[in-house]
Amino acid sequence: MANVVLPPQFDHLARFADWVLDSERARNRKRLASSMQEIKEFYGVMLACVDEALEHLNQFSLDDMPVAERNLLHLTLSLAEVANAVELFKTQPGVIDGFDMERFYLIHEGEAVPAR
């Protein structure tokens, strides 16, 4: 697990450093590679402090956000990534009978669309 810097009032989230991911694809892969136990633990802890985290983050511009706040932002985005697994899918990290995410190409993240 990597060491990440977080705003001091969010130091208790440092144990979730592996959820500090800077792309939608990385967050999706982390969700799919995690057990429901891991996802539910992360979800529960983050959900308890997400309002405070968002209030804190609202003080900063996305264009000039300090590293600690950027890491906190990535944790909140990971919370959004796992929410459906906990709230809707309930028993598995992936979409039930869903599209294989490895076949999905996120153009806005700079990935090329495969030739057909």
A tleap script that builds the chain and sets N, CA, C and O, in Angstrom:
source leaprc.protein.ff14SB
mol = sequence {
  NMET ALA ASN VAL VAL LEU PRO PRO GLN PHE
  ASP HIE LEU ALA ARG PHE ALA ASP TRP VAL
  LEU ASP SER GLU ARG ALA ARG ASN ARG LYS
  ARG LEU ALA SER SER MET GLN GLU ILE LYS
  GLU PHE TYR GLY VAL MET LEU ALA CYS VAL
  ASP GLU ALA LEU GLU HIE LEU ASN GLN PHE
  SER LEU ASP ASP MET PRO VAL ALA GLU ARG
  ASN LEU LEU HIE LEU THR LEU SER LEU ALA
  GLU VAL ALA ASN ALA VAL GLU LEU PHE LYS
  THR GLN PRO GLY VAL ILE ASP GLY PHE ASP
  MET GLU ARG PHE TYR LEU ILE HIE GLU GLY
  GLU ALA VAL PRO ALA CARG
}
set mol.1.N position { 0.844 -1.175 0.000 }
set mol.1.CA position { 0.000 0.000 0.000 }
set mol.1.C position { 0.889 1.239 0.000 }
set mol.1.O position { 1.808 1.354 0.811 }
set mol.2.N position { 0.617 2.137 -0.890 }
set mol.2.CA position { 1.400 3.364 -1.014 }
set mol.2.C position { 1.066 4.334 0.112 }
set mol.2.O position { -0.043 4.334 0.646 }
set mol.3.N position { 2.048 5.159 0.458 }
set mol.3.CA position { 1.814 6.227 1.420 }
set mol.3.C position { 1.192 7.399 0.688 }
set mol.3.O position { 1.726 7.843 -0.327 }
set mol.4.N position { 0.084 7.904 1.177 }
set mol.4.CA position { -0.527 9.078 0.568 }
set mol.4.C position { -0.696 10.154 1.625 }
set mol.4.O position { -0.901 9.877 2.807 }
set mol.5.N position { -0.604 11.373 1.165 }
set mol.5.CA position { -0.819 12.523 2.035 }
set mol.5.C position { -2.283 12.912 1.922 }
set mol.5.O position { -2.823 13.025 0.821 }
set mol.6.N position { -2.919 13.114 3.064 }
set mol.6.CA position { -4.304 13.575 3.118 }
set mol.6.C position { -4.375 14.781 4.044 }
set mol.6.O position { -3.489 14.964 4.879 }
set mol.7.N position { -5.404 15.602 3.915 }
set mol.7.CA position { -5.575 16.683 4.878 }
set mol.7.C position { -5.625 16.082 6.290 }
set mol.7.O position { -6.195 15.007 6.474 }
set mol.8.N position { -5.043 16.753 7.281 }
set mol.8.CA position { -4.915 16.175 8.623 }
set mol.8.C position { -6.211 15.603 9.210 }
set mol.8.O position { -6.182 14.561 9.864 }
set mol.9.N position { -7.334 16.266 8.985 }
set mol.9.CA position { -8.585 15.782 9.566 }
set mol.9.C position { -9.097 14.498 8.900 }
set mol.9.O position { -10.080 13.907 9.347 }
set mol.10.N position { -8.415 14.076 7.824 }
set mol.10.CA position { -8.802 12.855 7.119 }
set mol.10.C position { -7.703 11.789 7.179 }
set mol.10.O position { -7.699 10.851 6.382 }
set mol.11.N position { -6.780 11.938 8.122 }
set mol.11.CA position { -5.700 10.958 8.283 }
set mol.11.C position { -6.220 9.544 8.512 }
set mol.11.O position { -5.557 8.574 8.146 }
set mol.12.N position { -7.387 9.419 9.108 }
set mol.12.CA position { -7.954 8.084 9.372 }
set mol.12.C position { -8.282 7.322 8.093 }
set mol.12.O position { -8.549 6.122 8.137 }
set mol.13.N position { -8.263 8.010 6.955 }
set mol.13.CA position { -8.538 7.366 5.670 }
set mol.13.C position { -7.266 6.843 4.998 }
set mol.13.O position { -7.340 6.223 3.936 }
set mol.14.N position { -6.112 7.083 5.598 }
set mol.14.CA position { -4.838 6.683 4.994 }
set mol.14.C position { -4.759 5.176 4.748 }
set mol.14.O position { -4.031 4.738 3.856 }
set mol.15.N position { -5.485 4.388 5.513 }
set mol.15.CA position { -5.457 2.936 5.303 }
set mol.15.C position { -6.089 2.534 3.976 }
set mol.15.O position { -5.945 1.395 3.533 }
set mol.16.N position { -6.789 3.473 3.342 }
set mol.16.CA position { -7.398 3.219 2.033 }
set mol.16.C position { -6.585 3.844 0.899 }
set mol.16.O position { -7.133 4.217 -0.138 }
set mol.17.N position { -5.278 3.953 1.109 }
set mol.17.CA position { -4.402 4.583 0.110 }
set mol.17.C position { -4.506 3.918 -1.256 }
set mol.17.O position { -4.332 4.575 -2.282 }
set mol.18.N position { -4.786 2.624 -1.274 }
set mol.18.CA position { -4.870 1.928 -2.561 }
set mol.18.C position { -6.128 2.289 -3.346 }
set mol.18.O position { -6.277 1.865 -4.492 }
set mol.19.N position { -7.036 3.068 -2.748 }
set mol.19.CA position { -8.226 3.568 -3.446 }
set mol.19.C position { -7.998 4.983 -3.999 }
set mol.19.O position { -8.886 5.542 -4.644 }
set mol.20.N position { -6.831 5.558 -3.754 }
set mol.20.CA position { -6.488 6.884 -4.296 }
set mol.20.C position { -6.005 6.665 -5.732 }
set mol.20.O position { -4.820 6.444 -5.980 }
set mol.21.N position { -6.943 6.732 -6.657 }
set mol.21.CA position { -6.669 6.418 -8.059 }
set mol.21.C position { -7.123 7.578 -8.934 }
set mol.21.O position { -8.201 8.136 -8.731 }
set mol.22.N position { -6.298 7.934 -9.905 }
set mol.22.CA position { -6.545 9.164 -10.662 }
set mol.22.C position { -7.297 8.987 -11.972 }
set mol.22.O position { -7.408 9.934 -12.751 }
set mol.23.N position { -7.818 7.784 -12.228 }
set mol.23.CA position { -8.601 7.627 -13.453 }
set mol.23.C position { -9.827 6.751 -13.194 }
set mol.23.O position { -9.842 5.915 -12.290 }
set mol.24.N position { -10.828 6.965 -13.997 }
set mol.24.CA position { -12.052 6.175 -13.897 }
set mol.24.C position { -11.762 4.696 -14.140 }
set mol.24.O position { -12.289 3.830 -13.441 }
set mol.25.N position { -10.927 4.416 -15.127 }
set mol.25.CA position { -10.574 3.021 -15.431 }
set mol.25.C position { -9.877 2.366 -14.244 }
set mol.25.O position { -10.195 1.229 -13.897 }
set mol.26.N position { -8.939 3.056 -13.619 }
set mol.26.CA position { -8.227 2.500 -12.464 }
set mol.26.C position { -9.187 2.238 -11.303 }
set mol.26.O position { -9.090 1.208 -10.636 }
set mol.27.N position { -10.106 3.163 -11.065 }
set mol.27.CA position { -11.080 2.966 -9.984 }
set mol.27.C position { -11.986 1.781 -10.287 }
set mol.27.O position { -12.311 0.997 -9.396 }
set mol.28.N position { -12.393 1.653 -11.550 }
set mol.28.CA position { -13.240 0.537 -11.952 }
set mol.28.C position { -12.501 -0.789 -11.776 }
set mol.28.O position { -13.065 -1.755 -11.263 }
set mol.29.N position { -11.260 -0.831 -12.196 }
set mol.29.CA position { -10.464 -2.063 -12.044 }
set mol.29.C position { -10.266 -2.420 -10.579 }
set mol.29.O position { -10.315 -3.595 -10.214 }
set mol.30.N position { -10.043 -1.420 -9.742 }
set mol.30.CA position { -9.871 -1.665 -8.306 }
set mol.30.C position { -11.151 -2.258 -7.729 }
set mol.30.O position { -11.096 -3.212 -6.952 }
set mol.31.N position { -12.301 -1.706 -8.099 }
set mol.31.CA position { -13.578 -2.249 -7.620 }
set mol.31.C position { -13.729 -3.700 -8.037 }
set mol.31.O position { -14.075 -4.549 -7.216 }
set mol.32.N position { -13.474 -3.990 -9.298 }
set mol.32.CA position { -13.648 -5.348 -9.804 }
set mol.32.C position { -12.665 -6.340 -9.191 }
set mol.32.O position { -12.967 -7.530 -9.097 }
set mol.33.N position { -11.495 -5.865 -8.773 }
set mol.33.CA position { -10.475 -6.735 -8.189 }
set mol.33.C position { -10.624 -6.892 -6.675 }
set mol.33.O position { -9.908 -7.686 -6.064 }
set mol.34.N position { -11.534 -6.152 -6.071 }
set mol.34.CA position { -11.699 -6.167 -4.613 }
set mol.34.C position { -12.816 -7.115 -4.198 }
set mol.34.O position { -13.757 -7.368 -4.950 }
set mol.35.N position { -12.687 -7.627 -2.994 }
set mol.35.CA position { -13.756 -8.462 -2.444 }
set mol.35.C position { -14.887 -7.556 -1.955 }
set mol.35.O position { -14.675 -6.371 -1.702 }
set mol.36.N position { -16.071 -8.114 -1.826 }
set mol.36.CA position { -17.188 -7.320 -1.301 }
set mol.36.C position { -16.916 -6.885 0.128 }
set mol.36.O position { -17.366 -5.815 0.540 }
set mol.37.N position { -16.198 -7.682 0.884 }
set mol.37.CA position { -15.842 -7.285 2.241 }
set mol.37.C position { -14.985 -6.020 2.224 }
set mol.37.O position { -15.229 -5.090 2.993 }
set mol.38.N position { -13.976 -5.988 1.341 }
set mol.38.CA position { -13.116 -4.804 1.211 }
set mol.38.C position { -13.921 -3.602 0.739 }
set mol.38.O position { -13.759 -2.497 1.257 }
set mol.39.N position { -14.774 -3.816 -0.229 }
set mol.39.CA position { -15.593 -2.729 -0.770 }
set mol.39.C position { -16.522 -2.175 0.286 }
set mol.39.O position { -16.645 -0.959 0.430 }
set mol.40.N position { -17.179 -3.051 1.029 }
set mol.40.CA position { -18.125 -2.602 2.061 }
set mol.40.C position { -17.422 -1.858 3.187 }
set mol.40.O position { -17.965 -0.894 3.727 }
set mol.41.N position { -16.224 -2.295 3.543 }
set mol.41.CA position { -15.466 -1.586 4.582 }
set mol.41.C position { -15.106 -0.180 4.106 }
set mol.41.O position { -15.313 0.795 4.829 }
set mol.42.N position { -14.570 -0.078 2.898 }
set mol.42.CA position { -14.222 1.228 2.328 }
set mol.42.C position { -15.464 2.112 2.230 }
set mol.42.O position { -15.438 3.274 2.633 }
set mol.43.N position { -16.534 1.562 1.700 }
set mol.43.CA position { -17.794 2.289 1.529 }
set mol.43.C position { -18.293 2.840 2.871 }
set mol.43.O position { -18.647 4.015 2.967 }
set mol.44.N position { -18.321 2.003 3.891 }
set mol.44.CA position { -18.838 2.427 5.193 }
set mol.44.C position { -18.048 3.564 5.811 }
set mol.44.O position { -18.620 4.531 6.313 }
set mol.45.N position { -16.740 3.443 5.770 }
set mol.45.CA position { -15.882 4.485 6.354 }
set mol.45.C position { -15.996 5.781 5.554 }
set mol.45.O position { -16.129 6.862 6.127 }
set mol.46.N position { -15.944 5.666 4.236 }
set mol.46.CA position { -16.021 6.869 3.395 }
set mol.46.C position { -17.391 7.535 3.479 }
set mol.46.O position { -17.482 8.762 3.533 }
set mol.47.N position { -18.447 6.743 3.489 }
set mol.47.CA position { -19.791 7.313 3.539 }
set mol.47.C position { -19.993 8.136 4.810 }
set mol.47.O position { -20.696 9.146 4.800 }
set mol.48.N position { -19.374 7.699 5.891 }
set mol.48.CA position { -19.508 8.410 7.171 }
set mol.48.C position { -18.866 9.797 7.140 }
set mol.48.O position { -19.237 10.663 7.932 }
set mol.49.N position { -17.907 10.020 6.236 }
set mol.49.CA position { -17.216 11.315 6.236 }
set mol.49.C position { -17.279 12.039 4.886 }
set mol.49.O position { -16.605 13.053 4.701 }
set mol.50.N position { -18.067 11.537 3.956 }
set mol.50.CA position { -18.069 12.146 2.619 }
set mol.50.C position { -18.609 13.577 2.637 }
set mol.50.O position { -18.105 14.423 1.898 }
set mol.51.N position { -19.605 13.867 3.446 }
set mol.51.CA position { -20.123 15.240 3.496 }
set mol.51.C position { -19.043 16.212 3.970 }
set mol.51.O position { -18.872 17.291 3.404 }
set mol.52.N position { -18.322 15.816 5.010 }
set mol.52.CA position { -17.229 16.649 5.518 }
set mol.52.C position { -16.125 16.778 4.461 }
set mol.52.O position { -15.557 17.856 4.282 }
set mol.53.N position { -15.825 15.686 3.769 }
set mol.53.CA position { -14.787 15.717 2.725 }
set mol.53.C position { -15.176 16.662 1.595 }
set mol.53.O position { -14.355 17.460 1.142 }
set mol.54.N position { -16.419 16.577 1.139 }
set mol.54.CA position { -16.865 17.443 0.041 }
set mol.54.C position { -16.904 18.907 0.470 }
set mol.54.O position { -16.559 19.796 -0.309 }
set mol.55.N position { -17.319 19.151 1.694 }
set mol.55.CA position { -17.309 20.530 2.207 }
set mol.55.C position { -15.878 21.072 2.215 }
set mol.55.O position { -15.639 22.219 1.837 }
set mol.56.N position { -14.944 20.247 2.643 }
set mol.56.CA position { -13.532 20.652 2.646 }
set mol.56.C position { -13.038 20.904 1.217 }
set mol.56.O position { -12.392 21.918 0.953 }
set mol.57.N position { -13.338 19.992 0.308 }
set mol.57.CA position { -12.857 20.102 -1.072 }
set mol.57.C position { -13.444 21.296 -1.808 }
set mol.57.O position { -12.814 21.829 -2.721 }
set mol.58.N position { -14.628 21.719 -1.428 }
set mol.58.CA position { -15.266 22.873 -2.074 }
set mol.58.C position { -14.491 24.169 -1.874 }
set mol.58.O position { -14.780 25.168 -2.532 }
set mol.59.N position { -13.524 24.163 -0.987 }
set mol.59.CA position { -12.700 25.351 -0.753 }
set mol.59.C position { -11.594 25.507 -1.801 }
set mol.59.O position { -10.905 26.527 -1.822 }
set mol.60.N position { -11.422 24.520 -2.656 }
set mol.60.CA position { -10.295 24.497 -3.581 }
set mol.60.C position { -10.764 24.423 -5.022 }
set mol.60.O position { -11.816 23.858 -5.322 }
set mol.61.N position { -9.975 24.995 -5.900 }
set mol.61.CA position { -10.226 24.905 -7.325 }
set mol.61.C position { -9.672 23.579 -7.844 }
set mol.61.O position { -8.608 23.135 -7.413 }
set mol.62.N position { -10.388 22.958 -8.757 }
set mol.62.CA position { -9.889 21.720 -9.362 }
set mol.62.C position { -8.602 21.958 -10.134 }
set mol.62.O position { -7.774 21.056 -10.260 }
set mol.63.N position { -8.430 23.162 -10.648 }
set mol.63.CA position { -7.252 23.485 -11.451 }
set mol.63.C position { -5.987 23.689 -10.627 }
set mol.63.O position { -4.879 23.597 -11.155 }
set mol.64.N position { -6.146 23.966 -9.338 }
set mol.64.CA position { -4.986 24.265 -8.506 }
set mol.64.C position { -5.154 23.637 -7.121 }
set mol.64.O position { -4.989 24.311 -6.105 }
set mol.65.N position { -5.480 22.360 -7.089 }
set mol.65.CA position { -5.759 21.667 -5.836 }
set mol.65.C position { -4.461 21.094 -5.251 }
set mol.65.O position { -3.704 20.432 -5.962 }
set mol.66.N position { -4.201 21.342 -3.970 }
set mol.66.CA position { -3.019 20.757 -3.329 }
set mol.66.C position { -3.068 19.217 -3.369 }
set mol.66.O position { -4.140 18.624 -3.491 }
set mol.67.N position { -1.910 18.596 -3.266 }
set mol.67.CA position { -1.800 17.145 -3.374 }
set mol.67.C position { -2.693 16.426 -2.362 }
set mol.67.O position { -3.380 15.470 -2.722 }
set mol.68.N position { -2.694 16.862 -1.118 }
set mol.68.CA position { -3.492 16.192 -0.086 }
set mol.68.C position { -4.976 16.223 -0.437 }
set mol.68.O position { -5.684 15.229 -0.275 }
set mol.69.N position { -5.434 17.365 -0.916 }
set mol.69.CA position { -6.839 17.488 -1.299 }
set mol.69.C position { -7.139 16.677 -2.568 }
set mol.69.O position { -8.213 16.087 -2.687 }
set mol.70.N position { -6.212 16.649 -3.495 }
set mol.70.CA position { -6.397 15.843 -4.715 }
set mol.70.C position { -6.557 14.363 -4.337 }
set mol.70.O position { -7.394 13.662 -4.904 }
set mol.71.N position { -5.755 13.900 -3.384 }
set mol.71.CA position { -5.876 12.511 -2.913 }
set mol.71.C position { -7.240 12.260 -2.271 }
set mol.71.O position { -7.849 11.212 -2.485 }
set mol.72.N position { -7.711 13.219 -1.492 }
set mol.72.CA position { -9.036 13.098 -0.885 }
set mol.72.C position { -10.119 13.075 -1.959 }
set mol.72.O position { -11.075 12.307 -1.859 }
set mol.73.N position { -9.976 13.899 -2.969 }
set mol.73.CA position { -10.920 13.896 -4.087 }
set mol.73.C position { -10.962 12.517 -4.744 }
set mol.73.O position { -12.040 12.004 -5.044 }
set mol.74.N position { -9.801 11.922 -4.965 }
set mol.74.CA position { -9.759 10.598 -5.579 }
set mol.74.C position { -10.439 9.551 -4.696 }
set mol.74.O position { -11.059 8.622 -5.213 }
set mol.75.N position { -10.333 9.686 -3.386 }
set mol.75.CA position { -11.054 8.770 -2.491 }
set mol.75.C position { -12.562 8.936 -2.639 }
set mol.75.O position { -13.298 7.949 -2.650 }
set mol.76.N position { -13.021 10.171 -2.754 }
set mol.76.CA position { -14.469 10.379 -2.911 }
set mol.76.C position { -14.959 9.839 -4.253 }
set mol.76.O position { -16.078 9.333 -4.347 }
set mol.77.N position { -14.129 9.945 -5.289 }
set mol.77.CA position { -14.500 9.374 -6.584 }
set mol.77.C position { -14.520 7.846 -6.520 }
set mol.77.O position { -15.339 7.210 -7.183 }
set mol.78.N position { -13.630 7.261 -5.733 }
set mol.78.CA position { -13.663 5.807 -5.534 }
set mol.78.C position { -14.910 5.394 -4.768 }
set mol.78.O position { -15.464 4.323 -5.017 }
set mol.79.N position { -15.354 6.228 -3.845 }
set mol.79.CA position { -16.620 5.944 -3.155 }
set mol.79.C position { -17.759 5.890 -4.163 }
set mol.79.O position { -18.599 4.991 -4.110 }
set mol.80.N position { -17.788 6.840 -5.070 }
set mol.80.CA position { -18.827 6.831 -6.104 }
set mol.80.C position { -18.726 5.565 -6.957 }
set mol.80.O position { -19.744 5.021 -7.386 }
set mol.81.N position { -17.512 5.101 -7.198 }
set mol.81.CA position { -17.303 3.894 -8.008 }
set mol.81.C position { -17.845 2.644 -7.327 }
set mol.81.O position { -18.381 1.760 -7.996 }
set mol.82.N position { -17.714 2.557 -6.006 }
set mol.82.CA position { -18.155 1.335 -5.311 }
set mol.82.C position { -19.597 1.387 -4.842 }
set mol.82.O position { -20.149 0.361 -4.446 }
set mol.83.N position { -20.215 2.546 -4.878 }
set mol.83.CA position { -21.570 2.687 -4.327 }
set mol.83.C position { -22.561 1.711 -4.955 }
set mol.83.O position { -23.351 1.097 -4.238 }
set mol.84.N position { -22.536 1.559 -6.259 }
set mol.84.CA position { -23.482 0.631 -6.891 }
set mol.84.C position { -23.249 -0.804 -6.463 }
set mol.84.O position { -24.205 -1.563 -6.302 }
set mol.85.N position { -21.992 -1.190 -6.275 }
set mol.85.CA position { -21.694 -2.557 -5.841 }
set mol.85.C position { -22.351 -2.841 -4.489 }
set mol.85.O position { -22.870 -3.935 -4.264 }
set mol.86.N position { -22.328 -1.858 -3.598 }
set mol.86.CA position { -22.907 -2.042 -2.261 }
set mol.86.C position { -24.419 -1.866 -2.287 }
set mol.86.O position { -25.150 -2.673 -1.713 }
set mol.87.N position { -24.886 -0.820 -2.945 }
set mol.87.CA position { -26.301 -0.471 -2.874 }
set mol.87.C position { -27.188 -1.248 -3.836 }
set mol.87.O position { -28.352 -1.503 -3.530 }
set mol.88.N position { -26.656 -1.631 -4.999 }
set mol.88.CA position { -27.483 -2.305 -6.008 }
set mol.88.C position { -27.094 -3.765 -6.238 }
set mol.88.O position { -27.942 -4.655 -6.181 }
set mol.89.N position { -25.799 -4.006 -6.501 }
set mol.89.CA position { -25.369 -5.368 -6.826 }
set mol.89.C position { -25.367 -6.246 -5.578 }
set mol.89.O position { -25.694 -7.431 -5.647 }
set mol.90.N position { -25.002 -5.670 -4.450 }
set mol.90.CA position { -25.011 -6.254 -3.110 }
set mol.90.C position { -24.078 -7.440 -2.878 }
set mol.90.O position { -23.448 -7.505 -1.822 }
set mol.91.N position { -23.963 -8.364 -3.803 }
set mol.91.CA position { -23.182 -9.573 -3.541 }
set mol.91.C position { -21.925 -9.700 -4.379 }
set mol.91.O position { -21.144 -10.630 -4.180 }
set mol.92.N position { -21.714 -8.786 -5.310 }
set mol.92.CA position { -20.536 -8.879 -6.171 }
set mol.92.C position { -20.087 -7.493 -6.610 }
set mol.92.O position { -20.900 -6.575 -6.716 }
set mol.93.N position { -18.776 -7.341 -6.866 }
set mol.93.CA position { -18.238 -6.041 -7.266 }
set mol.93.C position { -18.680 -5.581 -8.653 }
set mol.93.O position { -18.756 -4.379 -8.908 }
set mol.94.N position { -18.968 -6.516 -9.543 }
set mol.94.CA position { -19.300 -6.169 -10.924 }
set mol.94.C position { -20.787 -6.143 -11.182 }
set mol.94.O position { -21.588 -6.653 -10.398 }
set mol.95.N position { -21.134 -5.540 -12.294 }
set mol.95.CA position { -22.525 -5.459 -12.727 }
set mol.95.C position { -23.032 -6.869 -13.022 }
set mol.95.O position { -22.382 -7.632 -13.737 }
set mol.96.N position { -24.166 -7.202 -12.482 }
set mol.96.CA position { -24.756 -8.511 -12.714 }
set mol.96.C position { -25.134 -8.620 -14.187 }
set mol.96.O position { -25.885 -7.792 -14.703 }
set mol.97.N position { -24.612 -9.643 -14.862 }
set mol.97.CA position { -24.821 -9.851 -16.300 }
set mol.97.C position { -24.433 -8.617 -17.104 }
set mol.97.O position { -25.049 -8.321 -18.128 }
set mol.98.N position { -23.413 -7.898 -16.643 }
set mol.98.CA position { -23.008 -6.651 -17.293 }
set mol.98.C position { -21.970 -6.847 -18.375 }
set mol.98.O position { -21.434 -7.939 -18.566 }
set mol.99.N position { -21.704 -5.778 -19.069 }
set mol.99.CA position { -20.716 -5.691 -20.137 }
set mol.99.C position { -19.325 -5.839 -19.538 }
set mol.99.O position { -19.046 -5.244 -18.497 }
set mol.100.N position { -18.446 -6.614 -20.162 }
set mol.100.CA position { -17.076 -6.783 -19.703 }
set mol.100.C position { -16.350 -5.437 -19.808 }
set mol.100.O position { -16.158 -4.919 -20.908 }
set mol.101.N position { -15.952 -4.881 -18.678 }
set mol.101.CA position { -15.352 -3.541 -18.664 }
set mol.101.C position { -14.018 -3.473 -19.400 }
set mol.101.O position { -13.604 -2.379 -19.784 }
set mol.102.N position { -13.340 -4.572 -19.608 }
set mol.102.CA position { -12.092 -4.548 -20.372 }
set mol.102.C position { -12.354 -4.261 -21.845 }
set mol.102.O position { -11.434 -3.902 -22.580 }
set mol.103.N position { -13.597 -4.416 -22.279 }
set mol.103.CA position { -13.948 -4.108 -23.669 }
set mol.103.C position { -14.414 -2.664 -23.823 }
set mol.103.O position { -14.644 -2.214 -24.945 }
set mol.104.N position { -14.555 -1.947 -22.747 }
set mol.104.CA position { -15.053 -0.581 -22.743 }
set mol.104.C position { -13.869 0.383 -22.805 }
set mol.104.O position { -12.972 0.313 -21.965 }
set mol.105.N position { -13.857 1.269 -23.779 }
set mol.105.CA position { -12.752 2.204 -23.950 }
set mol.105.C position { -13.182 3.614 -23.596 }
set mol.105.O position { -14.132 4.155 -24.161 }
set mol.106.N position { -12.462 4.199 -22.646 }
set mol.106.CA position { -12.754 5.537 -22.172 }
set mol.106.C position { -11.940 6.541 -22.983 }
set mol.106.O position { -10.765 6.768 -22.692 }
set mol.107.N position { -12.543 7.127 -23.974 }
set mol.107.CA position { -11.837 8.043 -24.866 }
set mol.107.C position { -11.364 9.282 -24.117 }
set mol.107.O position { -10.285 9.799 -24.409 }
set mol.108.N position { -12.147 9.769 -23.158 }
set mol.108.CA position { -11.745 10.980 -22.448 }
set mol.108.C position { -10.503 10.772 -21.592 }
set mol.108.O position { -9.926 11.747 -21.110 }
set mol.109.N position { -10.075 9.530 -21.389 }
set mol.109.CA position { -8.849 9.265 -20.652 }
set mol.109.C position { -7.671 9.013 -21.591 }
set mol.109.O position { -6.606 8.573 -21.158 }
set mol.110.N position { -7.871 9.296 -22.879 }
set mol.110.CA position { -6.790 9.186 -23.834 }
set mol.110.C position { -6.545 7.808 -24.398 }
set mol.110.O position { -5.514 7.573 -25.028 }
set mol.111.N position { -7.475 6.885 -24.185 }
set mol.111.CA position { -7.297 5.550 -24.709 }
set mol.111.C position { -7.871 5.476 -26.128 }
set mol.111.O position { -8.929 6.037 -26.413 }
set mol.112.N position { -7.178 4.798 -26.981 }
set mol.112.CA position { -7.616 4.685 -28.371 }
set mol.112.C position { -8.780 3.722 -28.506 }
set mol.112.O position { -8.903 2.760 -27.748 }
set mol.113.N position { -9.614 3.988 -29.463 }
set mol.113.CA position { -10.725 3.089 -29.778 }
set mol.113.C position { -10.169 1.978 -30.662 }
set mol.113.O position { -9.512 2.261 -31.664 }
set mol.114.N position { -10.423 0.708 -30.305 }
set mol.114.CA position { -9.852 -0.389 -31.094 }
set mol.114.C position { -10.449 -0.434 -32.498 }
set mol.114.O position { -11.585 -0.016 -32.723 }
set mol.115.N position { -9.662 -0.945 -33.425 }
set mol.115.CA position { -10.147 -1.113 -34.812 }
set mol.115.C position { -11.203 -2.215 -34.827 }
set mol.115.O position { -11.134 -3.175 -34.060 }
set mol.116.N position { -12.165 -2.055 -35.704 }
set mol.116.CA position { -13.234 -3.065 -35.786 }
set mol.116.C position { -12.988 -4.004 -36.913 }
set mol.116.O position { -13.779 -4.920 -37.138 }
savepdb mol mol.pdb
quit
